[in-house]
Amino acid sequence: MKNTPFKKTQLATSMALLMGSSLVLPAYAQEADTATPAEGEVEVIQVSGIRGSMIRSMDLKRSSSGVVDAISAEELGKFPDTNLAEALQRITGVTISRNNGEGSQITVRGFGPEFNLVTLNGRQMPGTGFTRSFDLANLSSEGVSTLELQKTARAENPSGGLGATVNIITMKPLAQSGQNATISVKGIYDTSNEAGDDVTPEIAGVYTNTFADDMFGFGVSFSHQERDFQQQAASIQGWVLQENDDLPELDPSNVVDNRTNITDAAFFPKDMNYSINDVQRERSNGQVTFQFRPVDAFTATIDYTASRATTGTNTVGWGIWNNFGANINAYELDENGTAVYADISGDDGSFTASRNTTRVDARSLGVNLDWMVNDDWHLRLDYHDSYNKTDNGYDEGLGSAGQIILGSNQLESKVYDYREGEIPQVYVNWNNGTNEIMPGEIDSNFSQFIYSPGRSDIEQLQLDGTWYNSAWDIPLVKVDFGVARTEQSLSGFTAWSGLRGGPGFSPSFTEIFPDSMFVRNDTSGFLDAFDGGGASMNPGYYYTFDFDEAIARQLQFITADVVGESNAYSIDPYFSGDPSVSNVEETTDSIYVQTEWDFEVSDFYVQVNAGLRYEETEVPSTAEVRVPIQVNWVAAGEWITVFQDGVEEQDFTGKYDVLLPMFDVKVDVTDDIVARFSWGKSITRAPIGFLQGGRSFSGSPKIGSRTVSEGSTDLKPYESTNLDLSFEWYYDEASYASVGLFRKSVKNYIDTQGALETFDGLYDIYQGPRWQEAVSALEADGIQATDSNIYDYFLSAGYANAEGVVEPNSDDPLIEWNVVKPRNLNDSKTVEGIELAVQHTFGETGFGFGANATLVDGDVEYDPYNLEQQNPLVGISDSANFQVFYEKEGLSVKVTYAWRSDYVIGIGQAQGSADNPATQFDTFGQVDASINYDVNEHLTVFLEGVNINDETERGYGRFEEQFLFARQYGPRYTLGARYTF
């Protein structure tokens, strides 16, 4: 512990009043030499390390109005966290969603990423790609001094954080005098890695300096991380509801029906897939900051922040595809109607190879002018121009994301079995009389190539002011006020090649793939962290093949001369026509006023904050939509929507305004106990995908998955009325306990229920006269009426053209499309919960611990027994965090555990039925740890472990038996050193 003196001028006093205790010294700050305070100076005791960061975060929480939590830079440096999302999960009420085994986005008090606003130094940040959600996985902790989480409404904050507002506060070089620098080097060992480097580097640094008697300040931070790892996964794209009338009449010996909870429906898996994903990821961050302070009362700051994350993935996979009807040979249903065993004829088994390289670039340029006009007036002008764009076209050979599917439909049936273990088992009864296909029997199914970039831009100008009351002898302390204009634009498009190379094994091309192209592998070591994984799996083998060779062979042989122009093989994502383009713009003008009042009632010190924010938003949207002509049947299990040439441009405009009041009361019950009450309104704007105008038809409308999506610029934002009540007991320097109750009543909830509609001219071959003719003929011959057999009948009957394409006739029925169009509901839904937290240090022993838990409930939960379409709150779950640490004499050890109960990821499944079943994430708990040792006052060495308990991820549909995914990553470890100059 060292004592650092500074003189407390009138300006410093004013600034301290403005900032309260939110001034946090960055982790990279160099301690000054010990000195004795001179007369007129104030002694500041700086406590470093984990304990110091806990004290600063606790002090910020205590002094703030409303409910605020924070993490300081010192704490970020000690965490074994790879990015800001994983740091934020340590805060009470915060949980995270993961992508590629890393924290990605946050959920606060049950409200998912799209309900939370991320700001950088108070500036609203654009979402990642064509979304509102900001992906925190792309930001490292270097250059960040504090993370603040505002859970209650504040008139001064930009709107959009219905769940919470996260403010990322970056370093300011004038915050400390002189030259300061820190550099760290790490080696990352990911135990899952197979294809990449076993050890990958990470380097980061921070440098600040001041010049000309602290008139100028310059700061730069950077980080670069590389990570190679492997994700192993099993997945089902969706579950399809089959009503009793849809189930075939089978011999009773082939049916086990245990239904008791649901008796009028059954659920079958649309497919079953297994995959191995080898991933290489690079992430680079950088920030440059210039500050100019010609006089104590004025500071100008220019900062530029940039990040780039590039993720390349090579995937191999294998699995089966199912359609349902008379081709179900046998099944077993559990008490909820879920098929835990099914024997199904038709369709195919396949082996896939996929490749994708996606880059996310973010930039933010900001200018801030801060002027303390006099003791009564403080003005701040801030401007920033920021963008965030994602682009999946960075594969040098493709310029898109590509998928190749090879396999065969030469089978008797496929068996799905999930009666034991954690991973469903599958085996195929091939026509060769075995459960294993031979390399010479593998055929071309189809390939597809997708290019779908997205971009979000924000330009924002804010003028804020504070008037400190010295004129009137009343409890009014200050008045904050401001105006702002925020212009946000989001754009994106999707170009799709269509299904290239046949598709669907018709005609057959087994001869173009030599046996030597395929490598047989067994499943030992695959998903072995799950019961039922590894060598005991069915199927116990899979084939891999070279992605580039498979493309080259199909380009050479599957030409227009062989299969016709429309089916020719191509890697061009624009092959099937012009892309669908969407553009949404939002312009928001806002004004606010916020007041602070301090007074005493009896012997209690009371602080009241009251404010009002008014906003007007205009939402124009331009959509370039593709107009469908017909839907063709091109292979047994493949359907293609044919669009007219060109696109149709459509314009839409929406407009709304909101009035957002807030009211906070803080009472110092005793010197150690603080009570808070907050009431206010907050909003979250509708998801971008809902606002984009136009109508979009699915390009591959398989039976049971024929969908149309529409948007509406007239959607109003979610509006929440919030109540908070909390008690906090600060019983020691770095120790406290708190309990908080919260309630959010949300109106304008957006309903996404679909409705079946038909459109003139779009006829359905399925169940048409020719289809019925085929079913009758096959059954008369004693042949099972599977889609494969029906398609073969169409070919033999001459209903297909020379390319094997069946076109609809005018006597076919119209297609029933599931049209999903969002709309605001008139009723409101409520979320309520309790937050508990305790932080304790054991005197001077060096030991301490922290624990928090959040329990959330409400009328927005998913009911699996309700077969109607539902709109639950995505992300609502209970959570808890635990941490223990020891820090003394240069050694610090910290172990953390983050737990989250199961929750709904989203409504709807990629290949789910029209009832929009849920996708749910199972309970998850991860243990991380870090050890830091200070070799001397400059050098620290450290060892970090992430997911050291080898936790896995699992997801399901309505019920846990409706398996959707299982993912395995493995632990990873980091060894490194940090040097402070």
N, C-alpha and C positions, 0 to 999 in steps of 0.2 A: 504494500500500500504506500503511495507517495502523495505528498501534499503539493498541490499546484496553485500558486496565487495568481489572482488577476484583480484589476481595479474595477470596481463597480460604478460606472458612470451613470449619468441620468438616462442616457440612451440604453445602456445595458439593463437598467431597472425597467424601462418601458418594454424592452424586448422580452425580458423575463416574464413580465406580466402577460404579454401577448402569447408567448409560447408555453407558459406554465413549465412543467417539468418534462416537456417532450423533447428537450434538447438532449440528444444521445450522442455521445462521443463514439465515432466509428472504431471498429476493431483494429484498424490499421494505424490509429493515432499513436504517436510515439510519446512516451511519458517524459515529462520534464524532470530535471534534477530536483532533488529535495532542497527546499529553501524555506526560510522562516518568513511568514507573512509580514510585510511592512505595514506601518500605520496607514489606515485608510483602505487597506485591502481586505478582501474576504477570503477566508481559507476554504478551498474546495477539496474535499477528500474523494479521490477517485479510486473506486474498488474495481479491480480488473477481473477477468476470468468469468467463469460461469456464474459465480455468486454476484459479481458486479452487473452482469447483463440481466440477471433476475431482478436485482434491485431496481435498475432503470426501467425495466418493463413494468414492474409492480408500481413504481411511482407514477408512470404515465397513466396506468389504469386508474390509480387513486385520484389523480388530479383532474382527469378529463370529465367533461360533461357527457351525459349519456353513458352507454355501455361500450367501452373500448378495450381491446386487448392489443398487445404489441410484442414483437420480438426484436431485440437489438442485434447489431452486427456481430458483437462478440459471441452471442449465442448461436448465430448462424455459423460462425466459424467453428464452433465446437460440435455442432450437430453432424452426424453421418448422413447428411441429406444431399442428394445430387442436384436439387433445384429448389426454387422458391415454393412450389406446391408442397413438397415434402416437409419444408420448414413450417408452413402454415398449419399443417395437420396437428401440430403440437398445441394449438390454441383450442380452448374450450369451445365446443360447438362446431368445429371445423372437421370435415372429413374430405377425403380425396378420392377421385377416380384415377385409375392407373392405365397407362398405355405402354406396352413393351417393358413391363416390370418397373416403371418409374411413375411417380406421381405426376399427374397431368393437369387436372382441373379440380376446383374445390366445390364442396357443398357446405353450406352454412345453415345450421338449424333446420335441416331437412330440405332446403331449397338448393337446387342443382346449379351447375355452372352458368346457365343462361340467366339465372336470377341474381347473379352477383356481379358487381361492377368493379373493374380493375382500373386504378388510376396510377399514373407515374408522376410523382411530385404534384399531385392534385389535378392532373390532366387526364381526361377520359381517353382510354387506349382502345384502338380498334381490335375487334375480334380476329381470331386466326382463320384466314381464308374467308369463305362465304358464311360466317357465323358471327354471333355476338360474343361467344365464349372465348376467353383469352387462355391460350395454352401456356401455363406457367412452366412447363417442362423445358421450354426453350430459353429460360432465363436462369443464369447462375447467380450465386449470392455475392460474387465479387462486385465491389462498387456500390453495394446497397448498405445503407446505414441502419435503416429501420423498416420494419413491416408493421403497418397499423391496420387494424381491423375494426371498423366502425359498425356496430351491430344495430344501432338505433338511428332514427331519421335525424338528419341535420339539414337545415335550410341552405347552408353554405356549400354542401356537397353537390356535385353533378348528380342528376337523377339516373336511375337505372339499377341501383342496388337494393332490390326488394329484400333479398336475404341479408346482404351486407355489402359494404364498400371496402375494398382492399386498396390501401395507398402504399405504393412502393417509394420510399424516400431514398434518394441516391446521395452519394458523397458530395460535399461542398468544400472546395479547397480552402476557403477563408474561415472554415470552422475551426481550424487550428493553424498556428503560425509555423512557418519554416518548411523544411523539406521532410517528407515522410514517405516511406516506401515499404512495401511488402511483396514478396514473390513466393509462390508455392509451386511445387512440382510433385506429381502423383503418378503412380503406376496402378492401373486398374486390372484386377484379375477377376474375370467372370467365369464361374465354374461351369456355366452352361455352354460356353463357346466350343464349337467344333470346326467351323470353316474359316474363322478369322484368326487374328493374333491372340495368343493366350494372355498377353499383357499389353494394354493400350495406354497411351499417355494422357495426362491432363496437366496443363500449365496455366497459371493465373497470376496476375499481378495488379497492384494498385500503387499509383505514384501521385503525390500532391506536393505543391510548392507554392510559396507566396513570395512576392517581390515588392520592392519599393515601399518598405515599411508597411507591408500588408495591404497595399493599394491594389495589387493585382494578384490573382490566384489562378493556378492551372492544375487540373487534375485529369488523370487518365486511368482507366481500368480496362483489363482485358482478361479473357479466359478462352481456352480452347480445349475441348475434350473429345476424345475418340473412344468409342465403346463397341466391341464386337461381342455378340451373344447369340444364343439360340433359343427360340420359343418352340416348344412342342405343344401340340393342341389336338383336341378332338372336338368336333362341332356338328350341330344340326342347324340348318338354316331356318327351320320353322316347323310348327305342329299344325296339322290340318284337322279341323272338326268334321267328323262324319256323323250325321244323324242316323238313327236306327234304320231308317228306310234306305240309307246308302250302303249299309252293310250287307254282304251277300249271305244267302242261306247256305250254310255249310253243315256237313256232318257234325253232330254234337261232339264227337270225339276230337274235333279240330278246334273247338272253342272252349275257352275258360273265361267265364264272365263273372268277375267279382264285384261288379258295380253295386254300390250301396248309396254313396253320397251323390253321384250323378248317374241317372238311369236312362236318360233319353239321348245321350250323345257319347261318342268315343273319339279319342284323339290318336292320330297316327303320325310318325315322323316322315317329313318330306324327303329326307336324305340322311346320310351318315357319312361324315368326312373325317379324315385324319391328316395332319399336316406337320411338317418340320420347316420352320422358318429361320433361316440364317440371316442375321441382321447386322449391318454395319452402320453406325450412326456417328456423325460429327456435329458438334455444336460449338459455335464461336460467338462470343459476346464482346462488345466493346463500348466504351463511353468516354467522351472527351468533354470537359467542362472548363469554361473560362469565366472568371468573375472579376468585376471592376468595382472598387469601392473608393471613389475620390474623397468622400467625406463619410463620417460615421453614419450619417442619416440616409445614405443612398447606396444601393448595391444593384448592379446589373449582372445578370447571369445568362450565359448562352451554353446550352448543352446539346450534345448529339449522341443519341443512343442507337446502337445497331446490334442485331442478332441474326444469326443464320444457323439453321439446323437442317442437315441433309441426312436422310434415312434411306438406305438401300436394302431391299429385301429380296432374297431368293427363296422360293418356296417349292417344296415337293409335297404332293398329297395323293391320297387314294380314298375311294369311297364308292357309295352307291346312290342311285336316284330312284324315287318311288312316285308312281301315280296310283290312285286307288279306285276301287269299284269291284267288278266281278273278279279281278285278278288277285284278291286277297284269299289265300288258301287256308290259313290258320292264324289264330291270334289268341292272346291272353290279355285281358283288361284287369287293372287293379280296381280298388274301391272307388277311385275318382274317374274311371273311364279311360285311363291312360294305357296305351298299348305297351306292355313291358316285353312282349314277344309278338312278332309278326312274320309270317311267311308270305311273300308277295312275289308274284310273277311279273315278267315284263321289264321294260326299261333297261338299265345298263349298270355296269361297274366300270370304274375309270381310274386313271392315273394322270396326275396333273403336274405341270411345272408353271410357275408364275414368277414374274420379275417386275419390280417397281422401285423407282427412285424418286423420292419426293423431297423438294426443298421448300423450306419456310423462311422467308426473309421479312424482317421487321425493321423499320426505321422511325426515329422520332427526332425532330429538330424543334427545340424550344427556346424561347426568349422570355426572360422575366425581369421586370423592373420593380424594385422594392424601395419605396421612399417614405421615410418617417418625416413628414412635413414639419411637425412640431410635436409637443407633448400630447396634443389632442387628436391629431390626424395622422393616419397611416394609410397609404395607397399602394396598391399592387396591380400591375398590368402584366398579363401572361398570354403568350401566343404560342401555339405549337401546331405543327403539321406532321402527321404520322400516318404510316401505312403498315399493313400486315398482309402478305400475300403467300399463297401456297400454290405449288406447281408440281404436278406429278409427271412432268415431261422431261425429267433430267436423266433418263436412261439414254446413253449415247447411241445405242443401236436401235432403239424403238421410238423415243420421243413420246412415250405414253406408258401406261401400265398394261402389261400383256399377260394373258393366260392361255395355256395350251392344254387341251383335254384330249387324251387318247384313252382307248379302252375297247369295250365290246358289248354288244347286246345279245351275243350268242350264249344265252343262259336259260336255265329252267326256272329258277326262282332265287330270291335273296332273303336271307333270314336276319332279322334284327332281334337281339336278345339283351335285355337290361334287367334280368332277374337277380343277378348277383354282381357285386363289385361296384366301383365308382365310374367305370367307363363302359359304355355299351359295346357289345360284341357283335360282329357281323361276319357272315360267310355267304359265299355265292355258290350255288349249284350250277356249274358251267356245263355246257353241252358236251364237253369232252369227258364227262363222267367223274370229274374231280372237283375239289373246292379251290383249285388254283389254275389260272389261265396261263398258257404258255406264251413266250415272247412272239412267236410267229402268228398268234391269233389276235394280237393287239392292233387295233384299227384307229383311224382318225375319226374323232367325234366332231369337235369344233374348236376354234380359237376365237378370242375376242381381245380388242385393244381399245382402251378408254383413256381419253385425255380430258381432265376436268379441273382446270385452274380456277382459283377464286382470289378475290382481293377485297380488302376493306380499307377505306381511307377516312381519316378524321382531320378536319381543320377547325381549330377552336380558338376563340378570342375571349378572354375573361378580364373584367375590370372589377377589382374588389377594393373595399375600403373599410376602415375601422375608425370610429369616433369614440374617444375616451372622454367620459363625462367628468369635467372639472368645473362646470358652470353651475350646476344645480346640486343642492344638498338633498339628494334623493338616492335610494339604493341602486339606481341604474349605474352600472360600471362602464358598459360600452355598447355600441351599436355597430354590428357588421352589416354590410350591404354590398350588392354587386349586380352586375348584368353580364350576360354572356351570349354568344352565338356559337352553336356547334353545327357544323355541316358534315354529315357522314354519308358516304357512298359505298355501296357494296355491289360487286359485279362478279359474275361467274358464268361458265358455260360448260356443257358436256358434249364431247364428240365421241361417238361410238361406232366402231367398225361394223357392228352387226355380228352375227355368228358366221365366221368364215371357215370354208373348207368342207363343204358338204351341204349341210351339217348332218349329224345323227347317223353316221355309219352307212349313209346311202348317197352315192354308191360306196362300195367297200374299197379301202385302199391299204389293206394289210401288207401288200407287196412292197410298198415304198419305204417300210421301216424294217431294216435288217435286224435279225436276232441280236447281233452284237451291239445294237444301239441301247439295249435295255440291261440294266444291272439289277439283279435280285438282291434284296436286303431283308434281314429278319428284324423283328420288332424288339429284340433284347435291348434294354436301355431306353426304350421309348415310353414316355409317361409312367416311368417306374416309381414315381412318388405317389401314384394312385393305386388303390386296391383294384386289381384286374388289369393293370397296365403291364408293360414289359413283355417278356418272352411268352407269357401265358395268354396273350391277346389273340383274338380272332378278328380279322385275318392276321396270321402270324408272319406275313411277308408283304412286301410292296416293291414295285419297280421304280427306278429312277432313270431319267434319260437327259441328254444334253439339250438345253433349251434352244440354243442357236442351231444345232443340227436338225432338230424337229422342225423349226421354222424353214430352214433352207430346203429341206426335202419337200415340204408341203408347197412352198412357193414354186419349186421346180415342176412338181407333178400335178398339183390340183389347180389347173389353169382354166381359163375361160373356155378353151377348146374342149376340155374334158367335162366340166360341170356346168358350163354356161356362165355368162357374164355376171349374173346376180349372185352366184355361189362361189365365184373364183376366190382363191386364197389371197389375202392381202393383209399387211400389217398397218395399213393406213387407217387411223381412227376416224377419218372423215369419209370412209368408203361408203357408208350407208346414207350420206347426205349431210346437209348443213346442221351444225350443232344447235341445240336449244340454248338460248342466251337469256339471262336474267340480269336486270339492273334495278336496284332499289336505292333511292336517295332519301335522307332525312335531314330536315333543317329545323333546329330547335332554338328558339329565342327564349331566354329566361331572365328573371329578375327575382331577387330575394332580399329580405331584411331579417336580421337575427339579433336579439338583444340578450344581454346578460345582467342579472340583478343579484346583488349580494346583500344579505341582511341577517339579523339575528332574531330568532323567536324564542323568548325565554333565554335559556343558555345555549341554544342550538344554533350553530352557524348554518345558514341556508343559502344555496345558490340556485337560481332559477334561470333557465334559458328558454326563450320563446321566439319562434320565428315563422316565416311564411315564404314559400317559394312558388312562383307562378311560371308556367311554361306553355308555349304554343309550338306544336310540331306539325310539319307538313310532310307528307310521304308520297312523292311521285314514283311511279314504277313503269319501266318499259320492258316488255317481254317480246322476244322473237320466238314464236312457237311454231312447232311442226304440226301440220294438219294431216291426220291419218286418212288413208283411202280405204284400206282393207287389212284383214289379218289372214296371213297364209299359214298353212300347216306344212312345214318344210322337212320334218323328220318325226319319228314316233313320239318323242317327248319335247319337240321344239316348235314354237310358234313365233312368227315374226310379224310385227306391225309394219306395213308399207305406208310411207308418207309421200305426199305430193312434193314436187321439186320446190326448193326455196322455202322460205319461212314467212309467216304472217306476223307483222308488227302490231302490238296492241299496247295502248297507254292507259294507265290508271292513276288516280290520285286520291289520297286520303288525308284527313286533317282532324286534329283534336287538340284540346288544351286540358291542363290539369292544375289543381290548386293543392299544394302540399304543406299543411301546417305541421308544426312540431312544438313540443313542450317537454322540458326536462326539469326535474327537481332533484337536487343533491343535498342531503342533510348529514352533517357531522354529528351523529348521535353521541359519540364520545370522541376522545382524542384518537381512538383506534378503530372505531366502527363507523362506516359510511353506509347510508341507505340511499337508494336511488328509485325514482319513478320517472318513466318516460312514456309519452304518448306522441304519436305522429303518423303521418302517411308517407308511403314510399311506393314507387312504381318499378316495374320492369316492362320494357317494350316487347311487343310480340316478336317471336322468332323470325328471322329474316326470311326463311323458307316459306312462312305463312303469309308474309306481306307481298311477295313477288306476284305480280299479276299473271294472268294467262292460265292455260290448261295444258297439262302434260300427260300424254298417254305412255304407258310402259312399252318399251321397245320389244320385249320378249314376254308376251302375255301368256304364260303357260296356264293350263287349266287350273283353276283355283287361285290364280295370282294375277287376275286381270284388273289392274288398278289405274285410276286417273287421279291426279292431284291438281287442285286448284288453289290459288292464293287469293288474298283479299287485302287491299290497302286500307280498307275501312276499319280494320281491327283496332280496338282500343287497347291500351296497355293494361296489364295486370295491375290492380291497385290494392294495396294492403293497408289496413288500419292496424297499427302496432301498439301493443301494451307491454311494458317491461317493469318489473319490480325486482330489485336485488339488494342484498345485504353483503357487505364485505368487512372482514375483521382483519386488520393489519396489526398483528400481535407481536411482531419482531421486525428487525431490520430487513430481512429477506424472506419473511414468512407471512403468509396470509391464508385465509379461508373465505370462500364466498359461495353464496347460493343465489340463483337468479331464476325468476319465472318469466316466461314470455308467451305472448298470444298474438297471432297474426290472422286477421280475417281478410281473405282475398276475394275481391269481386272482379268481374270481367274475365273470369276464368275462360280459357279458350278450349272449346270442344272440337275434337277432331274425328268425330264419328263419321263413318262413310255411309253412303246410301247407294243402292243398286239402281243404275240408270242405263238406258240404251240410247244409241245415237244413230240417226238415219244413215243408211248406207253401209254400216259396219256389221256384216253378217257373220254368223258363227257356224263353222263347219261341225263343231262339237254338238252332238245330239240332233243334227240336221237329218234330212231324209236319207242321204247317203250313209251317214253314220249308223242310223237305225237299220238300214239294209245290211250293212257289214256285220253288225252284232247278231242279227237274226240268222244270216248265212253261216257265220262261224259256229254259233251254238247248235245249229241244225247238223253241222258236221262233227259236233262233239269237241270243238276247239274252244279253248278259253278266250274270251273277248278282251284281251289286253290291248293297250294302245298300240303296241308293236304289231300285233296280229291284225288290228283294224287298219293300221297304216299299210301293211303289206297287201291287204285286201284292196285298198284304194289303188295301189300301184297296179295290181293285177287286173282290176276292173277298168283301168284307163282313166281314172279320175285325176291323175297327176300328170303334169307336163313332162317333157323330156328331162328336165332337171330334178324331177322328184318333188315338185312343188304342187300342193293342192290349193286351189283358189276357191273362195266361197262362191256360192250361187245365190241368186235373189230369192230362192225358195227356202234357204236356210233361215233359221230364227236370228233375230238381232242379238248381238253379244250383250250380256249383262256385265257391265263394268262396275267395280266398287269405286265410287267417286268420293274422294275425301276433300272436303272444303271446310276450313276452320271458321268458327263463329264464336262470338262472345256469349257466354251464358249469363242469364239474369240473376241467378242465385249466387251466394257467396260460400266459400269453403274456409274452414278454420284449421289452423295448425297451432298447437300449444305444446309447451315443454318446460323442462327444468334443467338448469345447468348447475353442476357442482364442481368446485375446484378447491384444491388445497396445495400449498407450496410450503415446504418446511426445510430449514437448515438446522443442523444439530450443533449450535454454538460454533466453536473454533475447531471442531473435529475434522472438518472438511467434507463430512457426509451431508447429503440432502436428498430430498425426493419431491416429486410433484405428481399429482394425479388429478384428472378431471373426467367428468362423464356428462353426457347430454342425452336425455330421454325425451323423445319426440312422439307426439300422437296427434290425431286429428281425423276429420271426416274425409280425408283425401287418400285413403289407403286403397290398395287393390284387393278386390274380392274374387278369388279364383273360381268360386262356385257360381258367380254371375256370368252367364254366357252372353249377355249383351255387351256392346262396346262400352268401355269405361275410359275415364280420364283422371287417373290418380296423379298425385304430385310425384314427379320423378325425383328420386334421390332421397326421399325421407327415410331416416334410419336412426337408430341409437348408435352412440359411439363412446369410446373411452380411450384415454391416453395415460400411460404410466411412464415415469422416468426416475431412475435413481442415479446418483452421481457421487463421486469422491474427487476432491480437488484440494491439493495441499503440496507445498514445497515443489512446485513445478510439474507435478503429476496430476492429470485429470482423467477420470474414467467415467463414461456415461453409457447407460443402457436404457433404451426406450422400447416401449411396446405400444403399437397403435392398433385398435380394434374397432371394427365396424360391423353392425348387424346386417342381415340381408336387406336388399332394397331393390326397387324397380329402376332399371336403367332407362327403359323407354317402353312405349306402347307400340305394338306391332312387331312383326318378325319378318325377315327378308323374304321368306317363302311361307309365312303363316297364312291362315285363312282370313276371311273377311271380318271375323269377329275381333280382329286386332288383339290377339293375345299378348300378354306382357312378356318382356325380357327382364329377368331378375338376376341379381348378383348375390351369391351366397355369402355367408358370414366370413370375414377375413380378419386375420390378425398377424402382424409382422413385427419381428424383433430386429432392432438395429443396435449397433454399439460403436463406441469410439474410444480410443486411448490416445492422449496427447502427453508428451513429455518435453519440458523446456530444458534443452541441453545447456543453454545459457540465456542471457537476456535477449539475444537476437534469434537464436535458432530453436525451432520446435520440430520434433518428429512425431508422426502420428500413424495410427493404424485404424482403419474404419471397416466395419462389416455391415452390409445391407442385406436384409432378409436372411439372417443367419439361421433362422428356424426352418428355412426351405418351404415357406408357405406357398400354396398353389391357389389358382383362381378357378372358380366354378360358377356356372350360370344355368338357369333353368327357366321354364315357361310358367304356365299356371301353377303347376305343382313341381316339387323337387324331382319327381319321377320323369317329368318332361325335360330331359337333359337337353341343354343348348350348347354348352361349351365347357371344356376343362383345359387349363393352360398351366404349363410348368416352365419355370425359368431357372431356379437354383440360386444359391447365395452368390454374392460378389464381395470382393475385398479390395481395399485401397491402402497402399503404403506410400507415405509421402513425407515431405519436409517443407517447412515454412520459415522464411528468413525475413526478419524485419531490420531495415537499415536505420 
